[in-house]
Amino acid sequence: MSNIEIQNEHQFEIDESGLRLAIQTVINRHDVDAESGVTVVFATDEAVHDLNKQHRNIDAPTDILSFPADPLPLELAEEEAPYSGDLIIAYPYASSQAKKHKHRLHDSLALLVVHGTLHLLGYDHDTPENRAEMWAEQSAALKTLGIDDSIVPALEDSSHD
C-alpha cells in the first residue's frame, strides 16, 4: 500500500478513504513502488490561484495542480521510499464545479485525484495521442471505482493540471 497523506487543514468535507482508494487504484495499474508516496492538499481557491500563477504563469483559478517529485539522487534513492509528488486541490472551486455539472462531490474529487495522480506518473494531455492514452487510463480507473466516466468532460471546462 502506498503512503498517501491527505492534508485538510480547513476541515473541508471529504471522504479520505475514498480518495486514498482512487489514488491507489491508479498506482496499482502501473509499475510503481508499493511504498511510493503521494500527498493531497486541500486548499482555498486563492491559494491554488496563487500557485497556478507562480508555477504555470496562468493568472486564473483551477481545480487541481499536480507537482511531480524530482527524482532522488541514486545514493538517496536506495535509502528513501520513492515519492511521486503532490496534488493541490482547490476545494471550493472543485465543489462549485461539481454542483454546476450536477455531479456528486465525491465522484468529482475522485476524478481529480485520479487525473492528478496520472500526471504525477508522467501522463499528459498535450497532444491528441497523449490525451487518448491518459483518458483511457483515467476511464479504466474510474470504472474500477464505479464512477461513470461521463463526468470527465467537465474537467475540460477548466484550466487544471
N, C-alpha and C positions, 0 to 999 in steps of 0.2 A: 504494500500500500504506500502510495506516495505521501510525502509530507506536505499537506495542504493547509496553509494558515489563512484564516479569514479575519480581517480587521474591520470592525464595525463600531468605531468609537462614538458615532452619532446614534447608535441603537436603532437603525432602520430595521423595518420588519422584513426579515429574510429567513429562508429555510437553509441553514448551514449544511445540514446533511444532504439535502438535495443538490446543492451547489458542489459539494465535495464529490458526490456521485457523478455529476456531469463532467467535472474535470477528470476524474478517474476513468470514466468511460472513454474519453479521448486518449488519455495516456495508455490505456490498455490496448488500444488499436494500433499502437506504434511501438517501435523498438526504443523504449525509454527506460532508463534505470528505475527499478521498482522503488528506490528511495529518493527519487528526484523531488525537488520542492517547487511549489508554486504558492505565491501569496496573492490573495484577493483583498483589495482595499475598497471599502465603500466610502465614498467621499461626497462632498457637496458639488453642485453644478459649478460653482465659482472655482473651486479647487481644480476640477477637471478642465474647465475652460482655460485656466492659467497654464496647466501642464500642456494642453493642446497647443497653445500659443508658443510656449517656451520650447517644446521639443519637435513640433511639426510645422511651426510658423503658420498655424491656422488660428485666426482670432475668432473662434466660434466654439460654442459648447458642443459636446459629443456625449455619447452614452458610455463608451468604454475605450480605454487606451491599453495597449499591450507593450510591455517593456521586457524584451528577451534579455536574459542574463548574458553577460560576456563570458566566454569560455575561460575556465581557470587555467593558469599555467600548469604544465604537466606535473610538476612536483607537488602542487597543491591538489590537483585533481585526484591523485591517488589517495589522499588523506581525507578529503571533504566529500560529503554526499553531493551529487550534482544538483544544480539549481536551474530550473527552466526560466523563471522570471516572475514579473509582477503584472497583475491585471488591476487596473484602477477603474472603478465603475461609478459614474455619477448617478447615484440612486434616484434623486428627484427627477432627473431627465429620463432615466430608464422607466421609472414608474409612470410618468406622464405619457411617454411613448406607448407603453403597454395599454394604458387607458384609452388613448387616442385610437389605437388599432383594435381595441376590444379583445386583447389577449390577456390571459391570466398572467399576473406579475411573475409568479414562479416560473412559468414557461419562458417568458421573455428574459428573465435573469439567467436561466439555464442556457438559453440560446447565446446570450452574451458571453458566458464563461466558456462555452464550447468554442465559439468563434475566436475568442481571445486566446484560448489555450492552443488552438490550431496555429495562430500567429506565433505564439511562443515556440512552437515546434518547427517553425520555418515556412509555413504556408502563407500565401498571399493571394490577392485577387487583382493584381496589377495588369494581368494580360488575360485574354479570354481562356487560354489553356490553363493558366494557374487558377483562375476563378472556377473553372469546371472541376478541377481536381479538389480544390478546397471545399466547394459546395457539396461535392459527392461525399467527402469525409464528414462534413457538418451534418448532412442529411442522414448518414448512417448512424452517427452518434445520437442525433435526435430520435431516430426510430428506436434505437436501443433504450432510450429514456422514456419512450411512449409519448413523445411530443410530435405533433403534426408539423411537418416542415413547411406548411403553408404560412407560418409566421415569419419565415426568412425574408420575404420581400420587404418587410418593414425595416429591416436593417439597412437596406439600400437607400432609404429615405434620409439617412443621417450620415454625418462625417465621422465614422468610427474608425478604429484601428485595432 
